Amino acid sequence: MNINQGLETDVLIVGAGNAAMCAALSAREKGVKVTVLERSPKKERGGNSTFTAGAIRFAYNGIEDLKKVVTDLTDEEIANTDFGTYTEEQFFDDMCRVTQYRTNPELADILVSESLNTMIWMRSKKIRFAPIYGRQAFKVDGKFKFWGGLTVEAVGGGPGLVDSLHETAEREGIEVLYNAQAIELLHDDNGVHGVRAKIKGKSTEINAKSVILAAGGFQANSEMRTRYLGPDWELAKVRGTKYNTGDGIKMALDIGAMPYGHWSGSHAVGWDRNAPEFGDLSVGDGFQKHSYPFGIMINANGERFVDEGADFRNYTYAKYGRVILQQPGQFAWQIFDQKVTHLLRDEYHIKQVTKVKAKTLEELVQKLDGVNTEAALKNIKEYNDSIKKDVEFNPNIKDGRCTNGLNIPKSNWANTIEEGPFEAYAVTCGITFTFGGLRINPQTEVQDTSETSIPGLYAAGELVGGLFYFNYPGGTGLMGGAVFGKIAGEQAATFALKELNHA
């Protein structure tokens, strides 16, 4: 095809990550021609989805539901594992609780109620899933026990998920154009009819019967981060792709779409202090440091600043990056003693890690770069003295082993830092994605500022606003992308077919 003469398709999708490719596969089921625009080169495709660990949260009522998703579960795995249940009520409650009851209830209900069916549909598209034994289960009485409502990950993590989605898309005849940046929506009083794009540096117009925006948030745009999230956010590291600069959001706002959601909020975690500015696919999610519930975090002043044991890390990690960014120098040190180092997740054992080790606390605090050593030693000892030692430590439940009398309590998993050798890891803020975006209705139609659907325009994934506020339950981003991507594909294809029939 000659790009300079312009292209034509039925359903045009901007983005090529999890939400976008679920939309593409869903639209293709209705027999329409589907074209995907990916801003990056092929080797960097998939946006933030490629950088995730692939964990995905969904509601299930027991092993029979899980077997529909993890179709190669062995009898041995089933016998040796307590998978428990994660009901729709629990999922919905988690969505409400961690977002401080701000989540849009209509969108949250769709996310929850469609989660299992969407997972089964993805499995039918050759996407494989496996239990997250390494990160979400501990052995109790000889049996693995899952906790926190997060049980399954895509095989191969984020890269495996993206590759599987693209392999299925290729088999089903979906065209993906790389180095293709959408710049502007083609629209008139009758709605959206395509996009103006730059493909391999050449400007072109692509006409389409409907358009789905699934191009991620604005986390890789330091100007937008600072404008919407606030001061110092230009100093945060970006966990994922450098290509998510808010283009999809801006294109829609330019034609009158309604901004919606928590525009000053984001998913941000503890991330290695010396990680690069943007994500590194060779390391992937390894720069994250999520075992803080079993230790303590101190800042440059040598002080604890957050309740590390407030909840399972699934429900706190996405908001603690912001808290770390607010500390002097935008960093902290996570400290662990020998009693818990065996519980540290895999990411603590990679080569690219900012780590110190010492036999004594006095030696350790001297090695903590940028920290007031005297205050750190004093505060660690005060923390040790405050712990309720008559409660048994149990990493699988909120064990109630807590501190007494501290300004900043630790509510669970409070272990003394007194048994060397000690280990400490330097972290800063790593932003994953932004929470502000476009308003959609339950059919994923983008709404204008009068809350009327813009004909022919749909959205899914990170650039949808209204699902997440302040925080999010781990694994919900991929699930939300898949659920609303699938709906967007169905709806956009149905709209395109009507347009074709009227032509």
KAFEN-V389784 format. One record per run of one state. SS is the DSSP state (hx for helix, st for strand, lp for the rest). FROM is the first residue (numbers start at 1). TO is the last residue. If there is no record, write none. Layout:
# KAFEN-V389784
ss,from,to
SS,FROM,TO
SS,FROM,TO
This chain:
# KAFEN-V389784
ss,from,to
lp,1,2
hx,3,5
lp,6,6
st,7,14
lp,15,17
hx,18,28
lp,29,33
st,34,37
lp,38,41
hx,42,44
lp,45,46
hx,47,51
lp,52,54
st,55,56
lp,57,59
st,60,60
lp,61,62
hx,63,69
lp,70,74
hx,75,79
lp,80,80
st,81,82
lp,83,85
st,86,86
lp,87,87
hx,88,98
lp,99,104
hx,105,113
lp,114,114
hx,115,124
lp,125,128
st,129,131
lp,132,132
hx,133,136
st,137,140
lp,141,142
st,143,146
lp,147,151
st,152,154
lp,155,156
hx,157,171
lp,172,174
st,175,177
lp,178,179
st,180,188
lp,189,190
st,191,199
lp,200,201
st,202,213
lp,214,221
hx,222,228
lp,229,232
hx,233,235
lp,236,236
st,237,238
lp,239,246
hx,247,254
lp,255,256
st,257,257
lp,258,258
st,259,260
lp,261,265
st,266,272
lp,273,283
hx,284,287
st,288,288
lp,289,291
hx,292,294
lp,295,295
st,296,298
lp,299,303
st,304,304
lp,305,312
hx,313,315
lp,316,316
hx,317,325
lp,326,327
hx,328,330
lp,331,331
st,332,336
lp,337,340
hx,341,343
lp,344,345
hx,346,349
lp,350,354
st,355,358
lp,359,360
hx,361,367
lp,368,372
hx,373,386
st,387,387
lp,388,402
st,403,403
lp,404,421
st,422,434
lp,435,436
st,437,438
lp,439,439
st,440,440
lp,441,444
st,445,448
lp,449,452
st,453,459
lp,460,460
hx,461,463
st,464,464
lp,465,475
hx,476,502
lp,503,503
